[in-house]
Amino acid sequence: EESFKASSREGVLYNPDLHQMVPEASAVGESQSNGKAESSVQKVEDLLRTYKSALETNIDQRIPADHPTFAWMVEHTASLYNRLVCTEDGATPYQSLHGQRYRGKLVEFGEQVFYFIPKALRSKMSLRWRVGTFLGNAMSTNEAYVSASNGDVIRTRSIVRVMEPYRWSAKAVLGVRGTPHCLKPSAMAQSDAHIEESMHP
């Protein structure tokens, strides 16, 4: 039991033929010795740079590293890597976990989209669809994360793309306030259930 605990702390390899745990620890301060992990980190960093550059080009504004939108961009990058990037065996991490390829709908990060407002977040006579900023997809479901007009982030089951001239808004992207750890920093009185807003047809 003690040897198993020590192995769990250091990192272990499991040999199915010998049925025993073999401790394996990389050298301190030498991250290059853990090749596969470093390769994955480098790929995610490259993807993140690409998405950040694309969004800044589309809205003609710089995204600070401490802005909530950047935190969502990191989540979105990891999500796309797991769902779409093939590993050495030709399968994506999502396929290895779920047994099938990801077939959900995706739009470009930071786009303005129509999103369906869940019943819990709207009053009886409020509009069912509004315009928000797409921030990625939930890892465990096919729901999408969308930033509402007040900056809060909600999970919605349906999104629809808007016409191309209206897909990008620097004000909306920089107005995101919710983070992956706190979706709704605003008070409930400011939620979309109590705010009527005009939308482009």
Secondary structure, DSSP 8 states (H G I E B T S, - for coil): -HHHHHHHHH-EEEETTTTEEEE----TT-GGGSHHHHHHHHHHHHHHHHHHHHHHHHHTS---TTSHHHHHHHHHHHHHHHHH---TTS--HHHHHHSS--------TT-EEEEE--GGGS-TTS-SEEEEEEEEE-SSSS-EEEE-TTS-EEEES-EEE--GGGS--HHHHHT---BTTBS--S-GGGSTTS-------
